[in-house]
Amino acid sequence: MNFHVVAYVLGCLIALLGAFQLPTVLVALLYREPWWPYAATAAIGIGAGAALALAIRSDDWRLHPREGFLIVAAGWVLASVFGALPYVLTGALGPVDAFFEAVSGFTTTGSTVLSGLESRPRGLLLWRSFTQWIGGMGIILFTIALLPLLGIGGMQLFKAEVPGPVKDKIRPRLVETARELWVIYVGLTVAECGALLLAGMPPFEAVCHSFTTLATGGFSTRDLSVGAFGSPAIEWVVTVFMMLAGVNFVLHYRLLHGRLAEVARDAELRYFVGVVGGAVALLAVPLVLGAYGVGDGMRAAAFQAVSIATTTGYVTADFEVWPHFTQLVLLVLMVLGGMSGSTAGGVKSLRVVLSIRTLRVWSERLLHPSVVRSVKYAGRPVELDVLAGVWAFLTAYALIAAAAAAVLAALGYDLPTAFSAALTALGNVGPGLGAVGAYDNFAHLPALGKLVLAFCMLAGRLEVFALLMLALPQFWRR
């Protein structure tokens, strides 16, 4: 294990996060709020990070898979610890709650322990939204650039799309790939901010919601989320950009460069759009036939289906009072999630597509044992180790969700609350059912429950194995 390169990268990360704190200082000054907590956080981050990075001396700067796992896992944990400082220094939250909120931010989950958001300092609200925006870009780079090289749960199929030692279809080097992705990410953020301003959202809140929409994070500046604005125009704008954020950013790149045919042929995209479209229809029928009219019912169904499918977690209505069937649809969407290479969480559409095709092929083999069939993706056979990775991921995902739900049930919560809280944390969704529903928050959970869900958020965001690998003794051996 090359700890020198790990420490150097982590030092640079903390220093960068410290620099990212500076905009909150300016906002606090602009709104005449106490600015010193953000300035102190920036000084701690820049000072400690730079000191660590500058102190490292090494002759070997190579990055191997094990170092990659450790940097990713430790990086997200350290970012969450650092991100908790403004909540503690402003007196908004205690240490455990602050850590929970920061984890929820950087993992773009959106579960919150804060209430009375309308009266909170603007600097704190900006930092809260900014953590999700930073985490969203980190997720894209992690998924597209590093996961395929680490061979995590079927993501080897991304090797045709990633930089580094394999040929890629975006740019030949990681730096250039990151630059392209940043341009797309920032461009979509600016576009949504402009659209929200035109739809009537106040400027500060437009910026915050643009950050948390493109990150599929779901932190809002209001307790009632996007529904608090009571604007159909705002809801449709947010719906469109949530859907765009849930799509693989490689496809955005191809679309911008006129490669429409490649985008249209993408199997994962067709599956994802089909699932979201089907969910909208399933939600819309009981809503339109019930208390909602056609227009309101379709808008509510589209917004909530897209919000949960992309794991954004915004709400415009209390879906806990909707028919039980619609809640089941939303629960399934929490698990499925968005596309790989997007900022969305969940199992990811790529894995679902591969698992469905695997089940189909093995079912055909049972009927016709002499027939030789293989699972194919993009017209090519999928290697067995890739399929094994997919099923290993799904198994680990289910076991972690069951264990977290069991802990919450042991703490006294009913099954809908315990089960949905585990799924929404592991899928990085935000709201669940029961005591953690659309208009509830997570403040009532005991410290153990919050820490368990924080672990689930990190595990889900790091594709499970990147965190679990650290628990293996052989990981630390030379």
N, C-alpha and C positions, 0 to 999 in steps of 0.2 A: 504494500500500500504506500503510495507516494503522498505522504501527509503534507509535504511542502506545497505541492500544487493545489491541494485541497484548501489549505489555509490561505493561500494567496487569493484564490478565486473567491472564497467566502469573505475575505477582507475587502476585496473590491466591491462585492455585492453590498455589504453593510455601508460602505462609504457612498455608494450610489444611492442607496435608500435614504441616507442622510441628506444628500443633495436634493432628492425628491421631496423632502420635507419643506424646503424653502418656499414653494408657492403658498403653503398654508400660512407661513409667517406673513407674507404680503397680504393675503386675504384677511387675516386677523387684524392687521394694521388698517386695512381699508375700511373694515366694519367697526373699528375702534373696540376690538375685543382684546383680552389678554393674549399677548403674542409670545411671551417667554417660554411656555411649555413646548411650542413647536421649534423655537430657536434652540432650546436646550436639547431637544431630541435630535435636531440636525447636527449640532456640535458633537454630541455623543457618537452619532453614526459616522460622521466624516472623520472625527478624530480617531476613534477606535479602529474603524475599518482601514484607514490610511496607515495607521501605525502597524497594524498586523501585516498588511500587504508589503509595506516597505521593509519590515523586519525579516522577511523571508529571503533566504539565499539558497539556491539549489542549482545543480548542474543538470538535472533531469526534469524537464517541464512536460513530459509526455503525459497524456490523459488516457488512462485505460478504463475499461468498463466498470471496474470496482470503484475507482475514483469518481466516475460519473454518477454512480448510484449514491455515493456518500455526499457529493456536492449537491445533488438535487434534493435529497432528503433533508440534509442539514441546512441547506439554503432556505427551504420553505419554513423550517422550524425557527431558525434565527430571524428570518424576516418577520415572522409572527410575533416573536418576543420583542423585537425592535418596534414593530408596528403598534404594540400595546402601550408603549410609553406615553403617547399623547393622551390616551384615555385616562391613564393613571395620574399624570402630571396636572391635567386640568381638573381632576377630582370627579370626573364623570363616572368612572367605574373602578372597582377594586381589581387586584391583580388577576384573579381567575376569570372574572367577567371580561376584563380587558383582553386577556389572551384569547378567549373564545371569540370575541368580536374581531380581533385581528386575524385569527385563523380563518374565520368566516369571510373576511375581506379578501385576503391574499389567495385563498382557494376559490374565490368567486362563488361562495355558497349562498350567502345572503340571509342566513339565520341570524337573528339579532337578539340582544338582551337589552337594548336601548328602547325607551319609549319617550313620548313628549318631544319628538324630533323637531317639530316646528319651533320650539323654544331653545334648541341647542345652539351653541356657537357655530357660526358659519365656517370658521377654520376647522373645527372638528368634523363637521359634515363633509367638507371638501376632502380632508384626509381619509375619511371613511370611504368615500367614493373612489378616491385616487388609489387606495390599496387594491380595489378590485380591478381598476384599469391596468395597473402595473402587473397584477397577477394574471390577468387575461393574456397579455402579450407574452409573459413568461411561459404560460401554458402552451401557447401556439409553438414557440421555439422548442420547448421541451418535447412536445409530441412529434413535431416534424423533423427536428434535427438530432435528437438524442435517443428517443425510444427505439427506433428501428435498429440502431447500432447496439443497443442493450438487449434486443430480442425479447421484448416484453409482450406477452399475451397476444400474439398475432400481428403486432405492429411491424414485423419484418416486411410485410407487404408494402410498407411505405418506402422501401429502399430505392424504389424508382423515383422518389420525390425528394430525397434528402441530400444534403451536402456531405462533404467529407470524403471518405475513401471509396465511395460508390458514385457512379454516374447519376446525375440528377437532371430534372427537367425544368428547374427554375433558374438556378445559377450555380456555377461550379464550386463556389466557396461559401462557407458558413456566414462570413461577414456580409457578402453580397446578398445572400438569402435573407438574412436578418433585416437588411436595409429595405429590401422589397416588401417584406411582410410588415415592417413598421409603416411604410408609406401607405399600404392598403388599410392597416388598422387605424392610423391617424386620419386618413382620408374619410373613412366611414364614420369615425367619431365626429369630425367637423361637419360632415353632411347631415348627420342626425341632429346635431346641435342647431344648425341652421333651420332644419325642418321643424324642430320643436319650438323655436322662436317664432316662426311663421304661424304655427298652430296656436300660439298664445301663451306658452309657458314662460315664466319669468327667467331672465338670463342666468342667474346663479343656478337655479334648479335645472335649467336646460343643460348646463355644463355637467352637473352632477349626474343627471339621468343619462346623458350621452356616455359618460365614463362607465356607468354600471350596466347599460344595455349592451354595448359592444363587448364587454367582458362577460356577458350573460351572468352577472352577479346579482342584481335585483335589489341592492340597497337603494332606498328611496330617501327623500328629504322630508317625507310626511308619514305619519303613522298608518294612514290608510292607503299607502303606496300610490300607484298611478291613478287609482280610482278616486283619490281625493280631489283631483283637478276637475272631474265631471265633464270632461271634454272628449267627444268621440274622435275629433281630429287628432288629439294627442295620443289617444289609444291606438289608432290605426298607424300613426308614425312609429310608435314604439313596437307595435306588432311586426311591421315590415323589417325594422332593424334587428329585432330579436331573431327573426328568421335568418337574416343575412349572417348574423354572428354565429348561428348554429351550424353553418355550412363550412366545410373544409376550406381554409384560406388558400390552399393551393388552387382550388377551383376559381376563387376570386381572381387570382393572378392570371389563370388561363383565359377567363372571360375578358379581362381588361386587355389582353393581347389578341383578342379576336378568335380564340380557339373554342368557339361555341360548340362545335361538333363533339369535341372531347368532353366538354362539360355535360352535354346532353346524354352521352353514352355512359357516364359514370354510374355504376350499379348502386353504390352507396347513396348517392344523391337521389336516385329514383326511389330507392327504398325509404329514405328519410322523408321526402316530400309526400310519398304515399301514406306513410304512417301519420304524419301531421294532418294531411287532408282527411284521412279516415277518422281521426280523433275529433276533428272539427265537426264532421258530419254527425258522429255519435253524440257529441255534446249538444249540438244545435237542436236536434229533433226534440228532446224532452224540454229544452229551454223555450223553444218557439211555441211548442204546444202547451207550455205551462204559463208562468207568470210573465214571461218576456214576450214582446212582440217580435216580428220577423227581423227587423233591423237591429234591435237591441240584443236579441237572442243570438244572431249570427256574429255580432261584434264581440259579445261576451265569450262565446264559444271559441272564436278564432283567437282572441287575446289569451285566454287561459290555456288553451291547447298548446299554442306556440310558446307561451311563457314556461310551462312545465316541461314540454318536450325539449326545449333548448336549455333547461335547468336554470333559467333566469330567475324565476320566482316572484316576479311582480304579480300583483292581484288588482282586479278592478271590482270584484264582488266576493262575498263570503260563500265560497263553493261548498262549505260544510252544510249549508241549508239546501243545496241542490239535491236531486234524487241520488240514491245510493249508487245507482249504475254509473252516473257521471263521475262520482268519486273514485270508483274502481278504475275507470278509464284514466283518470289523472294519476292514480297510483301506479298503473302500468307504465305511463309515460315517464314517471320519476325514475324508473329502473332503466328504460331504454336509452334515454338521453339523446344527445345530438350526434353530429358526425365527428369522426376522428379528424384531427388537424384543425378543429374549431376551438372556441373558448368554452364550449358546453361540456357538461359532465355526463354522468351516467355510464352505462356499460359501453356505449358507443355503437353506432349503426354498423360499422365495419364488422365488429364481432358478432352482432346479431345476424347479419347476412351470412357470414361464414358458418355460424352454428346451425342456421336453418338449412343451408345447403348440405352440411354434413349429415344432419338428420335425414334429409331426403335421400341422399346417396346410400346411407346405411340401411334405410327402410327398403330401398330397391334391391340391395344385396340380400336381404332376408327373403324376399320374394323370388329372386333369381340369383342363387349363389354362384352360378357360373359366369355371370356378367361382370366384366371388369369396368368399373366406373371410378372416376376420381372427382374430388371437389375442385371446381374451377372458379377463378376470379379474374376478371378482365381478360378472359379468353385463355388463361394459362392455368395448368394444374397447380394446386396449392400443396406445398410440402407438408408431410405429416407432423413435423415438429411445430409448424405454425398452427395447425389445427389443435395439437396437444396444448400449445400455449393458450389458445382461446379457451379451451375447456378448463384448463388449470386456473385461468383468471376468473371464469364464471364461478368455479367452485370456491375459490378464496373469497370472492365478492359475497357469495351467499353465506358463507360461514361467518364472515365479519359482521354482516348485517344481522344474522341470527344472534350472535354473541352480544352485540350492542343492544339489541331489542330485549334480550334476557336480562341484562343489567338494569335497563330502565324499568322493566316490569318488576324486578326485585326491589327497586326503589319506590314502588307503589303506584306506578302509572298503568293505566288500562292498555289493552293490547293495541287498539288503533293508534293511540299516542306513541307507545313504545316502538311499534313496528314501523310506523310512518316516519318517526323521528330518526330512526336508524337509517332508513332508506333515503330520506331527504338529505341527511348529512353525508352519507357515503356517495350519493349521486350528485352532491353539490347543488342541490335544488333550492332550498330555503324553507318554504312553508311545508307543513305536513297536514295531518288530520288530528282531531281530538284537541288536546291542550296545547298543541303547537300548530294550530290551523291557520287559515288565511289571515285573520286579524289578531292572532295571538303572537306572543314572542317566547323566548326561551329563558327569560329571567327567573322563572319559578323553579327551574331545575336545580337540584343540589350541586355542589362543586364536582362531585364524582361524575354525575350525569353530563355536566358540561365538558369535562375533560375527556370522557369516553367519546362524546360526539365530536370534539375537536380532533381526536385521533382518527375518527371515521372520515372527517372532512379531508384531512391530510392524506389518508390512505386512498380515498377516492380520487383526489386530485393527482396523486403521484402514481396512479394506475396500479395500486395495491402492492405489486412486487417491489417497487423501488423503495418502499418503506419496510416491508417484511424481510427483505434481504439482509437488513442490518441486524436482525435477530439471530441469524445463522452464525455459529462459531467459525465455520470455515471461511466466512466472508472476511474475517479479520486476520486470517493466517496468510503468511507470505506464500 
